[in-house]
């Protein structure tokens, strides 16, 4: 398993990261524990979760369950806690099931981290991430009508500084070690970086945004910032909510799949997406590579990539994904992918 630097922290993480957002709904505790054992046993040392997980569906009754499942694994494997990098998140403004939708601030950070640590049954969190900005985000298909004119710049910057100061206190206590963002913009990330460097506060190590063959917003300004500032991308949904497995083609809805639980895939699909998936599946077939392996391997070729998060509801899916570590895409395959992207830009 190839290892990549996690920003400027000096920490090295596996190029694949075990995602856990289904632990507690689609994935049982026993299966989640088995996935932890399998992932760590196959060279993965990076695990990502969040206080709001599981999803599919999101429900007040299950909020925090994923961290609890990881916590029971940690409790059974105390000697192995140092064997992996654990990342979790503080939910952003508007999630009513958590703190009544309160914005991220110095008031919410201490209590939220205490809750993370308690559920995870650990003394520290390696990478603490803000799940989305208080001012909103262009991610989750909101880029089509995102309006930054509604923001108050002074308030945004004051809140960022307030949050960084609160994070420094958590670093000093030993509760967290490093800081990351999620669903952020280039401007937002640049401001976090500037404030941290000006004030000597925790520096952004990573940014966790959506990125896949079907969603390439990161290729613009964020890519340049990422490379020049050593803020590595931790991509979520590199298989495009399962679209790049091919299992939803021809109107198929496999039982127990994300689409069976959320029929519109979170409002993410458009009529344009199906021809795009067909094009990438044809490229995979042409070059005799599995579409799942090709999609992940392509992400890992990108110069700004820190790690690609994958999720597996069943053990056999995890084992299948692990087989892609030996896959290397040819220049001809990469050229075909580039042509398909130009033919199918922004497909969903």
C-alpha positions as CSV (number, residue, x, y, z in Angstrom):
1,X,0.0,0.0,0.0
2,X,1.5,3.3,-1.1
3,X,1.8,6.0,1.7
4,X,1.3,9.7,1.1
5,X,2.1,12.7,3.3
6,X,-0.8,14.2,5.2
7,X,0.0,17.8,4.4
8,X,2.9,19.2,6.3
9,X,2.2,17.2,9.5
10,X,5.0,14.6,8.9
11,X,2.3,11.9,9.2
12,X,2.1,9.4,6.4
13,X,-1.3,7.8,5.5
14,X,-2.3,5.1,3.1
15,X,-3.5,6.1,-0.3
16,X,-6.8,4.4,0.5
17,X,-8.8,5.4,3.5
18,X,-11.6,3.2,5.0
19,X,-14.8,5.2,5.0
20,X,-17.4,4.3,7.7
21,X,-20.5,6.3,7.0
22,X,-22.6,3.1,6.7
23,X,-21.5,1.7,10.0
24,X,-24.7,1.5,12.1
25,X,-27.3,1.3,9.2
26,X,-26.2,-0.7,6.2
27,X,-23.2,-2.1,8.0
28,X,-23.6,-3.9,11.3
29,X,-21.2,-3.5,14.3
30,X,-19.8,-7.0,13.6
31,X,-19.2,-6.2,10.0
32,X,-17.7,-2.9,10.8
33,X,-15.2,-4.5,13.2
34,X,-14.4,-7.1,10.6
35,X,-13.7,-4.3,8.1
36,X,-11.4,-2.6,10.5
37,X,-9.4,-5.8,11.0
38,X,-9.3,-6.5,7.2
39,X,-8.3,-2.9,6.3
40,X,-5.5,-2.6,8.8
41,X,-4.3,-6.1,8.0
42,X,-4.0,-5.1,4.3
43,X,-1.9,-2.0,4.8
44,X,-4.6,0.7,5.3
45,X,-3.7,2.9,8.2
46,X,-6.3,5.7,7.7
47,X,-9.9,5.6,8.9
48,X,-12.5,8.4,8.4
49,X,-15.7,9.0,10.3
50,X,-17.9,11.9,11.6
51,X,-20.2,12.7,14.5
52,X,-23.3,12.8,12.2
53,X,-22.7,9.3,10.8
54,X,-24.2,6.9,9.8
55,X,-26.1,8.1,6.7
56,X,-28.4,6.3,4.3
57,X,-30.5,7.5,5.8
58,X,-29.6,10.3,8.1
59,X,-31.6,10.0,11.3
60,X,-31.6,11.5,14.8
61,X,-31.9,8.1,16.3
62,X,-28.7,6.8,14.8
63,X,-26.5,9.9,14.9
64,X,-23.2,9.1,16.5
65,X,-23.6,5.3,16.0
66,X,-20.7,5.0,13.6
67,X,-18.3,6.6,16.1
68,X,-19.7,4.2,18.7
69,X,-19.0,1.2,16.6
70,X,-15.4,2.3,16.0
71,X,-15.2,3.0,19.7
72,X,-16.1,-0.6,20.6
73,X,-13.4,-1.8,18.2
74,X,-10.9,0.6,19.9
75,X,-11.9,-0.8,23.3
76,X,-11.3,-4.3,22.2
77,X,-8.0,-3.4,20.5
78,X,-6.3,-0.9,22.9
79,X,-2.8,-1.9,21.8
80,X,-3.6,-1.2,18.1
81,X,-4.9,2.4,18.5
82,X,-1.4,3.7,17.4
83,X,-1.5,1.6,14.3
84,X,-3.8,3.9,12.4
85,X,-4.7,7.5,11.8
86,X,-8.2,8.3,12.9
87,X,-10.1,11.2,11.3
88,X,-13.5,12.5,12.4
89,X,-15.6,15.6,12.0
90,X,-17.5,18.4,13.7
91,X,-20.8,18.9,11.9
92,X,-21.4,22.4,10.4
93,X,-24.3,24.8,10.8
94,X,-27.8,23.7,10.0
95,X,-27.8,20.0,11.1
96,X,-30.8,20.1,13.4
97,X,-30.1,16.7,14.9
98,X,-26.8,17.9,16.3
99,X,-26.6,20.9,18.7
100,X,-29.9,22.2,17.2
101,X,-28.0,23.2,14.1
102,X,-25.6,25.6,15.9
103,X,-22.7,26.9,13.9
104,X,-19.1,25.8,14.5
105,X,-17.5,28.1,17.1
106,X,-15.3,28.2,20.2
107,X,-18.4,27.4,22.2
108,X,-19.3,24.2,20.3
109,X,-15.8,22.8,19.7
110,X,-14.8,21.7,23.2
111,X,-18.1,19.8,23.9
112,X,-18.2,18.3,20.4
113,X,-14.7,16.9,20.7
114,X,-15.5,15.5,24.1
115,X,-18.4,13.7,22.5
116,X,-16.2,12.4,19.7
117,X,-13.6,11.1,22.1
118,X,-16.2,9.5,24.3
119,X,-18.0,7.7,21.5
120,X,-14.7,6.6,19.8
121,X,-13.3,5.4,23.2
122,X,-9.9,7.0,22.5
123,X,-7.7,9.6,24.1
124,X,-6.9,11.5,20.9
125,X,-8.1,12.2,17.4
126,X,-5.4,12.4,14.7
127,X,-7.2,14.5,12.2
128,X,-10.1,16.8,13.3
129,X,-12.1,18.1,10.4
130,X,-14.9,20.7,10.1
131,X,-17.6,18.9,8.0
132,X,-18.7,22.0,6.1
133,X,-18.4,25.8,6.4
134,X,-20.8,27.8,8.5
135,X,-21.4,30.0,5.5
136,X,-22.5,27.1,3.4
137,X,-20.8,25.2,0.6
138,X,-20.9,24.7,-3.1
139,X,-20.6,21.0,-2.6
140,X,-23.4,18.4,-2.6
141,X,-24.6,19.7,-6.0
142,X,-25.1,23.2,-4.6
143,X,-22.6,24.7,-7.1
144,X,-25.4,25.2,-9.6
145,X,-26.8,28.1,-7.6
146,X,-24.3,28.9,-4.8
147,X,-24.4,32.7,-4.0
148,X,-21.4,34.1,-2.1
149,X,-22.9,37.6,-2.2
150,X,-24.9,36.7,0.9
151,X,-21.8,36.2,3.0
152,X,-20.4,38.7,5.6
153,X,-16.6,38.6,5.1
154,X,-15.8,40.2,8.4
155,X,-18.0,37.7,10.4
156,X,-16.6,34.8,8.5
157,X,-12.9,35.7,9.2
158,X,-13.7,36.5,12.9
159,X,-15.3,33.1,13.2
160,X,-12.4,31.3,11.6
161,X,-9.9,32.9,14.0
162,X,-12.2,32.1,16.9
163,X,-12.3,28.4,15.8
164,X,-8.6,28.2,15.3
165,X,-7.9,29.5,18.8
166,X,-10.3,26.9,20.2
167,X,-8.6,24.2,18.2
168,X,-5.2,25.2,19.6
169,X,-6.5,24.7,23.1
170,X,-7.6,21.2,22.1
171,X,-4.1,20.5,20.6
172,X,-2.5,21.7,23.8
173,X,-4.7,19.3,25.8
174,X,-3.7,16.4,23.5
175,X,-7.3,15.8,22.4
176,X,-6.5,16.4,18.7
177,X,-3.3,16.4,16.8
178,X,-4.1,17.9,13.4
179,X,-6.8,20.0,11.6
180,X,-8.5,19.5,8.3
181,X,-11.4,21.0,6.3
182,X,-14.2,19.4,4.4
183,X,-16.5,20.7,1.6
184,X,-14.5,23.9,1.5
185,X,-13.7,26.4,-1.3
186,X,-10.4,27.7,-2.5
187,X,-11.1,31.1,-0.9
188,X,-12.1,29.6,2.4
189,X,-9.1,27.3,2.5
190,X,-6.8,30.2,1.7
191,X,-8.2,32.2,4.6
192,X,-7.8,29.4,7.1
193,X,-4.2,29.0,6.0
194,X,-3.5,32.8,6.2
195,X,-5.0,33.1,9.6
196,X,-3.2,30.1,11.0
197,X,0.1,31.3,9.7
198,X,-0.4,34.9,10.9
199,X,-1.5,33.8,14.4
200,X,0.6,30.7,14.9
201,X,-2.5,28.5,15.1
202,X,-3.2,25.0,13.8
203,X,-2.6,24.8,10.0
204,X,-4.9,23.1,7.6
205,X,-3.4,19.8,6.7
206,X,-6.0,18.3,4.4
207,X,-9.3,19.1,2.7
208,X,-12.0,16.4,2.3
209,X,-14.1,17.2,-0.8
210,X,-15.9,15.1,-3.4
211,X,-13.8,14.1,-6.3
212,X,-14.3,11.4,-9.0
213,X,-14.4,10.9,-12.7
214,X,-17.9,12.4,-12.6
215,X,-17.2,15.3,-10.2
216,X,-14.0,17.3,-11.0
217,X,-14.6,20.7,-9.5
218,X,-11.4,20.3,-7.6
219,X,-9.4,20.4,-10.8
220,X,-9.8,24.2,-10.9
221,X,-8.6,26.6,-8.2
222,X,-8.4,24.1,-5.4
223,X,-6.0,21.9,-7.3
224,X,-3.5,24.8,-7.6
225,X,-3.9,25.8,-3.9
226,X,-3.6,22.1,-2.8
227,X,-0.3,21.6,-4.6
228,X,1.3,24.9,-3.7
229,X,0.2,24.9,-0.1
230,X,0.7,21.2,0.7
231,X,-3.0,20.7,1.6
232,X,-3.7,17.2,0.4
233,X,-7.1,16.2,-1.0
234,X,-8.9,13.4,0.9
235,X,-11.5,12.6,-1.7
236,X,-14.9,11.3,-0.7
237,X,-17.2,9.5,-3.1
238,X,-14.5,8.5,-5.6
239,X,-17.0,6.0,-7.0
240,X,-19.6,8.8,-7.4
241,X,-22.2,7.5,-4.9
242,X,-21.8,4.1,-6.5
243,X,-22.5,5.3,-10.0
244,X,-19.0,4.3,-11.1
245,X,-19.7,0.7,-10.1
246,X,-22.2,0.3,-13.0
247,X,-24.7,-1.2,-10.7
248,X,-27.3,1.5,-11.3
249,X,-27.2,1.4,-15.1
250,X,-30.3,0.5,-17.0
251,X,-32.5,1.7,-14.1
252,X,-31.2,-1.0,-11.8
253,X,-31.7,-0.5,-8.1
254,X,-29.9,-3.3,-6.2
255,X,-31.5,-4.3,-2.8
256,X,-29.7,-2.6,0.1
257,X,-27.9,-0.1,-2.1
258,X,-27.7,3.6,-1.5
259,X,-30.3,4.3,-4.2
260,X,-32.7,1.9,-2.6
261,X,-32.5,3.9,0.6
262,X,-32.2,7.3,-1.1
263,X,-33.9,6.9,-4.5
264,X,-32.6,10.2,-6.0
265,X,-29.1,9.6,-4.6
266,X,-29.5,12.8,-2.7
267,X,-30.7,14.7,-5.7
268,X,-27.4,14.2,-7.4
269,X,-28.2,12.4,-10.6
270,X,-29.1,14.0,-14.0
271,X,-30.0,12.5,-17.3
272,X,-26.5,13.3,-18.5
273,X,-24.9,11.0,-16.0
274,X,-25.9,7.7,-17.6
275,X,-24.0,8.3,-20.9
276,X,-21.0,9.5,-18.9
277,X,-20.9,6.3,-16.9
278,X,-21.4,4.2,-20.0
279,X,-18.3,6.0,-21.5
280,X,-16.1,5.2,-18.5
281,X,-17.4,1.6,-18.4
282,X,-16.5,1.2,-22.0
283,X,-12.9,2.6,-21.3
284,X,-12.5,0.1,-18.5
285,X,-13.7,-2.8,-20.7
286,X,-11.4,-1.6,-23.6
287,X,-8.3,-1.7,-21.3
288,X,-9.4,-4.8,-19.4
289,X,-9.6,-3.2,-16.0
290,X,-12.4,-3.3,-13.5
291,X,-14.5,0.0,-13.5
292,X,-14.2,0.3,-9.7
293,X,-10.4,-0.3,-9.8
294,X,-10.0,2.2,-12.7
295,X,-12.0,4.9,-11.0
296,X,-10.0,4.6,-7.8
297,X,-6.6,4.2,-9.6
298,X,-7.4,7.3,-11.7
299,X,-8.0,9.4,-8.6
300,X,-4.7,8.3,-7.1
301,X,-2.8,9.6,-10.2
302,X,-3.8,13.2,-9.4
303,X,-0.9,15.4,-8.1
304,X,-2.9,16.8,-5.1
305,X,-4.2,13.5,-3.8
306,X,-3.6,12.5,-0.1
307,X,-6.0,9.6,0.1
308,X,-9.2,8.3,-1.4
309,X,-12.0,7.3,0.9
310,X,-14.0,4.2,0.0
311,X,-16.9,2.6,1.7
312,X,-18.0,-1.0,1.6
313,X,-21.3,-2.2,3.0
314,X,-20.2,-5.9,2.8
315,X,-16.9,-7.6,3.3
316,X,-16.6,-8.9,-0.2
317,X,-16.8,-5.3,-1.5
318,X,-13.9,-4.4,0.7
319,X,-11.8,-7.3,-0.5
320,X,-12.6,-6.4,-4.2
321,X,-11.5,-2.8,-3.6
322,X,-8.3,-3.9,-2.0
323,X,-7.3,-5.7,-5.2
324,X,-6.9,-2.4,-7.0
325,X,-3.6,-1.7,-5.2
326,X,-1.8,-3.5,-8.0
327,X,-3.6,-1.6,-10.8
328,X,-1.6,0.9,-12.8
329,X,-3.4,2.7,-15.6
330,X,-1.7,2.9,-19.0
331,X,-1.1,6.2,-20.8
332,X,-3.6,5.1,-23.4
333,X,-6.2,4.5,-20.7
334,X,-5.5,7.9,-19.2
335,X,-5.8,9.5,-22.6
336,X,-9.2,7.9,-23.1
337,X,-10.4,9.1,-19.7
338,X,-9.3,12.6,-20.6
339,X,-11.3,12.5,-23.8
340,X,-14.4,11.2,-22.0
341,X,-14.2,14.0,-19.5
342,X,-14.2,16.6,-22.3
343,X,-17.2,14.8,-23.9
344,X,-19.1,14.6,-20.6
345,X,-18.2,17.6,-18.3
346,X,-20.1,18.1,-15.1
347,X,-22.5,15.2,-15.8
348,X,-24.3,15.3,-12.4
